[in-house]
Amino acid sequence: MVTATRQLILCADDFAVHAAASQGIARLAAMGRISATSAMVLSPRWADDAKLLHAVRGQVDVGLHLDWTSEFAIAAGHGLSLGAAMAKALWGGFRSKSARKAVRGVIDRQLDAFEVIWKAPPDHVDGHQHVQQFAGIREELVAALANRYGRGAPNSTFGQAAPYLRISRAPRGAADFKSRIIASMGANALEIIAEKAYLKRANGLLGMYNFAIGGPAYGQRMEQWLAQAPAGVIIMCHPAMAADSPDGKALSAERSDPIGAARRNEFAYLCSDAFPLALADAGAELTRGA
């Protein structure tokens, strides 16, 4: 065990995707095992599930998980599959004048939905499946954040609390094939335009894997990420409690979750005694990015 020298952000994504995720994330926040969470505000659960975070308000960052690719986004009328969203971004489909106006509307509606329930701006903004950095979306996102919360913004009370942005790019020396693909969708471009708009950015992202590993293997991955992470990096996670209906069968939303098993593995590890020991051994501690 070494003295803590690096402060890291551990962010639980997908708050409100279903009950098990919201409950698990709230439990971890209360235990001090995460320092941030990102909310899917298009979920019909958001308004009620946000109450689970009231007890940890000010202790963890609560941010917007900008959504274009979930079932909630599809139900809202703007959603696409991840493959379709990537192709649209790569071929400039979000960049026409009319498309960018529509993109801005989607972003503003999600920011509004966050503020109406949380009664404050998000501490940070990232994206479900990293859409925050897709071409055509990233430009409108930065413009929206600068307009609402940045220097000289009309809502000046939020000016000192402008959300920080997630840059979905692994730190130098820690990238693998998946993280390189994710970063190639616009991490550098997002960082450049955010800097020009004086928006804060987190110092890289870890926590990317294929969700197929289970049991002790997730703990081994976490130990590796903790060892690799420079100060200020976000490590993302996707935990959820195991949720059962009264008759003993998994609730429908959790049962259909394609990464449900990985979520339960992550929750079990982050709740365990092994995780704080791993933090201490890595000389790291969790902090709020805000």
SVG drawing of the C-alpha trace seen along z (x, -y; Angstrom):
<svg xmlns="http://www.w3.org/2000/svg" viewBox="-45 -38 49 55">
<polyline fill="none" stroke="black" stroke-width="0.4" points="0.0,0.0 1.3,-3.5 0.2,-7.0 -2.5,-8.3 -1.1,-10.6 -3.6,-10.5 -7.2,-11.6 -9.5,-9.8 -13.2,-10.0 -15.1,-6.8 -18.3,-7.4 -21.2,-4.9 -23.0,-5.4 -26.6,-4.6 -28.4,-5.8 -32.2,-5.3 -31.7,-2.8 -33.7,-0.4 -34.4,0.0 -31.5,2.3 -29.0,-0.1 -30.4,-3.1 -30.6,-1.2 -27.1,0.2 -25.5,-3.1 -27.2,-4.9 -26.0,-2.2 -22.4,-2.6 -22.6,-6.4 -23.8,-6.1 -20.8,-3.7 -18.3,-6.2 -17.4,-3.6 -18.1,-5.9 -17.6,-9.7 -19.9,-10.4 -22.9,-9.1 -24.5,-9.9 -28.2,-10.0 -30.3,-8.9 -33.0,-11.6 -35.1,-10.2 -35.9,-7.2 -39.4,-7.3 -37.6,-6.4 -35.5,-9.5 -37.9,-11.7 -38.5,-9.1 -35.1,-7.5 -33.4,-10.9 -34.8,-10.9 -32.4,-8.0 -29.5,-10.4 -30.8,-13.2 -28.9,-11.8 -25.6,-12.0 -26.1,-15.4 -22.9,-17.3 -20.9,-14.2 -20.9,-12.8 -21.1,-14.4 -24.4,-13.9 -24.3,-14.5 -26.1,-14.1 -25.6,-10.9 -26.5,-12.4 -28.5,-9.8 -29.0,-9.1 -28.9,-5.3 -31.0,-3.8 -34.6,-2.6 -35.5,-5.8 -34.0,-7.9 -35.8,-5.8 -39.1,-6.3 -38.4,-10.1 -38.2,-10.2 -34.5,-11.0 -32.9,-7.7 -30.8,-5.5 -28.9,-2.2 -25.3,-2.7 -24.1,-1.6 -26.6,-4.0 -25.5,-6.9 -21.8,-6.2 -22.5,-6.0 -24.5,-9.2 -21.8,-11.0 -19.0,-9.7 -21.0,-10.7 -21.9,-14.1 -25.6,-13.4 -25.7,-15.5 -24.0,-18.5 -26.5,-20.1 -28.2,-23.3 -31.5,-21.5 -29.8,-18.5 -27.8,-20.7 -30.9,-22.6 -32.6,-19.3 -29.5,-18.1 -29.4,-21.3 -33.1,-20.8 -32.4,-17.3 -29.5,-18.4 -31.4,-21.3 -34.4,-19.1 -32.2,-16.6 -30.5,-19.5 -33.9,-20.8 -35.1,-17.4 -32.0,-17.2 -32.5,-20.6 -36.2,-20.3 -35.7,-17.2 -32.3,-18.0 -32.9,-21.7 -29.3,-22.4 -27.2,-22.1 -25.3,-18.8 -21.9,-18.5 -20.7,-16.9 -21.8,-15.7 -20.9,-12.5 -22.7,-10.3 -24.4,-7.0 -22.1,-4.9 -19.9,-8.1 -22.2,-10.0 -21.1,-13.3 -18.1,-13.3 -19.8,-12.4 -19.4,-14.9 -22.3,-17.3 -23.3,-16.4 -20.1,-17.6 -20.3,-21.1 -23.9,-21.6 -23.2,-20.2 -20.3,-22.6 -22.3,-25.5 -25.3,-24.6 -23.1,-24.2 -21.3,-27.5 -24.6,-29.3 -26.3,-28.0 -23.4,-27.8 -20.2,-29.3 -18.5,-32.7 -21.1,-35.4 -24.0,-33.0 -27.4,-34.5 -27.9,-32.2 -24.9,-33.7 -25.6,-31.9 -24.5,-28.8 -21.3,-30.4 -19.0,-29.1 -20.5,-25.6 -20.2,-24.9 -20.3,-21.1 -17.0,-19.4 -17.0,-17.1 -15.9,-13.5 -13.3,-13.0 -13.6,-9.3 -9.9,-8.7 -7.7,-6.4 -4.5,-7.9 -1.2,-7.5 0.0,-3.9 -3.4,-2.5 -5.3,-2.3 -6.5,1.0 -8.4,1.7 -11.8,0.8 -10.7,-2.4 -8.9,-3.5 -12.2,-3.0 -14.1,-5.0 -11.6,-7.8 -11.5,-7.9 -15.2,-9.0 -14.1,-12.5 -12.3,-12.7 -9.6,-15.0 -12.0,-17.3 -14.3,-17.5 -11.4,-18.5 -10.2,-21.2 -13.6,-22.9 -14.3,-22.5 -11.0,-24.2 -11.9,-27.1 -15.2,-27.5 -13.4,-27.5 -15.2,-24.3 -13.5,-22.0 -12.6,-18.5 -11.7,-15.4 -8.2,-14.0 -9.0,-10.9 -11.2,-7.8 -10.6,-4.2 -13.0,-1.4 -13.6,-0.3 -13.9,3.5 -16.1,6.0 -18.4,6.7 -17.9,10.5 -15.5,11.0 -16.9,12.0 -16.0,12.7 -12.5,12.0 -11.5,10.9 -13.3,7.5 -11.4,6.9 -8.1,7.6 -9.1,5.1 -9.9,2.5 -6.5,2.9 -4.9,2.5 -6.9,-0.7 -6.1,-2.1 -2.4,-1.5 -2.6,-3.2 -4.7,-6.2 -3.1,-9.6 -4.6,-12.1 -8.0,-13.5 -8.9,-10.5 -12.4,-9.1 -12.9,-5.4 -16.3,-4.5 -18.4,-1.6 -21.9,-0.2 -23.0,1.4 -26.4,2.7 -27.8,4.7 -29.4,8.1 -33.1,7.3 -35.9,9.9 -39.6,9.6 -41.9,11.0 -42.2,14.4 -38.4,14.7 -38.0,14.0 -35.8,11.1 -37.7,8.0 -38.3,7.5 -36.0,4.5 -33.1,6.2 -33.8,9.5 -33.5,8.0 -30.4,5.9 -27.6,7.2 -24.9,6.3 -26.9,7.3 -24.4,10.0 -21.5,7.5 -23.4,4.9 -24.0,7.4 -20.3,8.4 -19.2,4.8 -21.6,4.0 -20.4,7.0 -16.7,6.0 -17.2,2.4 -19.2,3.3 -16.5,5.7 -13.6,5.2 -11.2,5.8 -12.0,2.5 -10.9,0.0 -7.8,2.2 -7.1,1.9 -7.4,-1.9 -5.0,-2.0 -2.5,0.3 -2.6,-1.9 -2.0,-5.1 -5.3,-6.5 -8.4,-8.0 -11.8,-9.0 -12.8,-12.6 -15.5,-14.6 -14.5,-16.2 -16.6,-19.2"/>
</svg>
